Every structure is written in C-alpha cells, then in structure tokens.
Amino acid sequence: MISIRSKLLIILWALITVLILATGYWNYLSIRAHLFDQINTQITPEVLSALIDNIMLAQIAPLMCLWIILLILTGFSIRWSLKPLEKISEDIALRHPDYLAPLNEDEAPLEIKPMVLQLNHLFTRLSEAQIREKRFTADASHELRTPLAAAKIQAEVALVTDDAQKRQQAIEKSILGIERSAHLIQQLAILAQLKPQQALNDVTTVQLEPLAAEVIAELIPNAISKDIDIELHADVQGTPLCVPGNFAYLRVMMRNIIDNAISYSHPHEIISVQISREPDYILFRVEDHGPGIPTEEQERVFERFFRGTGHVSAGSGLGLAIVDQIVTLHKASIQLRKPQDGKEGLCFDVMFATTPTPKSRHGA
C-alpha cells in the first residue's frame, strides 16, 4: 500500500521532471532556430549542430541542479505538511480503551478537521456509553447482591433452627429472594438485548388486542392475589388494531406496564387496559388507581433502577426502563398523566404513530 506522501512525491516529481525536460527541449529548438538565422550560412549543418550541442550541454548542469533542489524541497515540504496528520495518527494509536479524551482540533489541518471533529463526537458518545455501562454494572451488582444475601441468611436460619414454623418461614423467604434475583436477571437479559441506536429486527404486523388479552390472562393470578380486576377495552370497529413491530418486545412492554399497575394499585380496584385508534396514532393505555407518580419523578421513572420515593413494591426498577427502550425502538411515544376520572393513580399511554408527525417522548 503506497502512502499519501509517496503518492504526492511521485506526482510532483513527475511534473517537475516533465516541466524541466520540456523547458530544455524548448530552449534547444529556440537556440537552433536563432543560430540558423544569425550565423553565416557558409557554416555546415554538422558544425552548427555541434555548436548547438555545446551550448545545450552548458545549460544541462544548471537544469539538473535545479531539478535535484526542487525534488529535495518538495520532499521536505510534503513531510512537513503531513506532520500534523502523523501526530494525530500516533495519538490515536497510543490510546487505550479507557482513554477517550478528544483530539486536539487546533493542530489538525483544514482538510482533515471535519474528520477530527467527527472522531471527537464519537469519543464523546463512547465515553458517555462507557460511563452508563459502568454505572449499570455497579447498580446491577448491588441489586443482585441484596436479594441473594437475604436468601442466604434465610437458608442459614432454616438450617440451624429447630422450630418447624420458623424453618418454613425462612425457606419461603429464601425462595422469594431467589425468585426476585431470577426476575432481575431476566430483566437484565432483556435490557442487554435492547439497543435503541440500532434498527428494529423481526418486524411483523402485530395485533394489539389479542396480544393484550394474552398478557392479561398470564397476569390474572397476580391481580387476583390483590383482589384487583383488569378490564380490556378495544375499539376495533371491524378493523384489527395493528402496529408494525417486534412481537416479543411488544409483549414484554405490555407485561411490564400492566404488571407495574398491578404492583402499585390499591386492593379492590380496577385496572383499565384500553386500545383505540386515534386520528394520528394507535393508543395503548393502562390506567390504575394506585399512589401515582409525582410530576417531578415522571421523567426519572424510566431510568434504570430508579424506584421513586415511597415505593411499596418489591420490583427491580428495570421494568419501565425496558418499556422506554422498546417504545423508542418502535418510534412511539409515552405520556404519563392522571386518570380520566380524576381519582388518584396513573394513566400510562403509549402512542404508536400512524403519520410521520413526530411526538414528544413524555408529557405531563
């Protein structure tokens, strides 16, 4: 592979050589024509040619010196011009994965400054992603350590106690801790698969009503344990309510939203799941009558492991983070607000746009 410097040197040296040769040949023709006109015609052509050759030989030496000087100057000029590029290349080569500081844009030549700017933008995004992943790993480690430690303690209690009732309670609590850890690991695995910066894969036409009915059927035992009813309302009007998307991801999204509503709803309440066709979007709405989410926390509930103030559920804090990423992948939008009946609770709307008009991500 020929370097840029070598290519430039070859081109410039070839141009200089051609220029010098052309100049010498032009001088030769000019001198020959001038001498033929000025010198006595009694001189034979052979003598005249010899005279011209002597004159041209006297000019070749300066031309050759000029050619060598130009070649040397050209080589040094190109080397000096490419020094900043070499310095930037060395700076990148010496970097390690954890060093993502921006390159010095002031030293970059004008021709490659756009490339340096884009590299700096890339380093910034990588640094932010690295910080998020480190924080996520630390949070996940902490969240997993707590239920596993509790399960271990309860198992040890069950081993040493002679009381059958205490042993049974300790085993049950240990099982609950293990189930919580398994749920957290499952949520972490789902979250690791979701990459909003990439295109959605396995896209099919998904009918929302039967999918919602299937998810509700799975969660009915959880609702019954709290004496909660779940109602499904679908405004089909003869046409299935469909959206293009990933069936598995949409199923996880619905399950997390409805399960979240069950976890936080007060006993003896009704959770309403509504699917309808609006002028510009298809709406998936889940309305519960729990404590709701304070306005100042509505943006933060989509952060990983954020559980808000005064939470009473034993969740992992990842459910709504997963919902947010799935919604982003489907180019939909989320809106949190008070229930329509004015009671305490939360109305969780997911809007799948049917027109190219963009919508805000969250709303009050």
C-alpha positions, 0 to 999 in steps of 0.5 A: 500500500503506497502512502499519501506522501509517496503518492504526492512525491511521485506526482510532483516529481513527475511534473517537475521532471516533465516541466524541466525536460520540456523547458530544455527541449524548448530552449534547444529548438529556440537556440537552433532556430536563432543560430540558423538565422544569425550565423553565416550560412557558409557554416555546415549543418554538422558544425552548427549542430555541434555548436548547438550541442555545446551550448545545450550541454552548458545549460544541462548542469544548471537544469539538473541542479535545479531539478535535484533542489526542487525534488529535495524541497518538495520532499521536505515540504510534503513531510512537513505538511503531513506532520500534523496528520502523523501526530494525530495518527500516533495519538490515536494509536497510543490510546487505550480503551479507557482513554477517550479524551478528544483530539486536539482540533487546533493542530489538525489541518483544514482538510482533515478537521471535519474528520477530527471533529467527527472522531471527537463526537464519537469519543464523546458518545463512547465515553458517555456509553462507557460511563452508563455501562459502568454505572449499570454494572455497579447498580446491577451488582448491588441489586443482585447482591441484596436479594441473594444475601437475604436468601442466604441468611434465610437458608442459614436460619432454616438450617440451624433452627429447630422450630418447624414454623420458623424453618418454613418461614425462612425457606419461603423467604429464601425462595422469594429472594431467589425468585426476585434475583431470577426476575432481575436477571431476566430483566437484565437479559432483556435490557442487554438485548435492547439497543435503541441506536440500532434498527428494529429486527423481526418486524411483523404486523402485530395485533394489539388486542389479542396480544393484550388479552394474552398478557392479561390472562398470564397476569390474572393470578397476580391481580387476583392475589390483590383482589384487583380486576383488569378490564380490556377495552378495544375499539376495533370497529371491524378493523384489527388494531395493528402496529408494525413491530417486534412481537416479543418486545411488544409483549414484554412492554405490555407485561411490564406496564400492566404488571407495574399497575398491578404492583402499585394499585390499591386492593379492590380496584380496577385496572383499565387496559384500553386500545383505540385508534386515534386520528394520528396514532394507535393508543395503548393505555393502562390506567390504575388507581394506585399512589401515582407518580409525582410530576417531578419523578415522571421523567426519572421513572424510566431510568434504570433502577430508579424506584421513586420515593415511597415505593411499596413494591418489591420490583427491580426498577428495570421494568419501565426502563425496558418499556422506554427502550422498546417504545423508542425502538418502535418510534412511539411515544409515552405520556404519563398523566392522571386518570380520566376520572380524576381519582388518584393513580396513573394513566400510562399511554403509549402512542404508536404513530400512524403519520410521520408527525413526530411526538414528544417522548413524555408529557405531563 
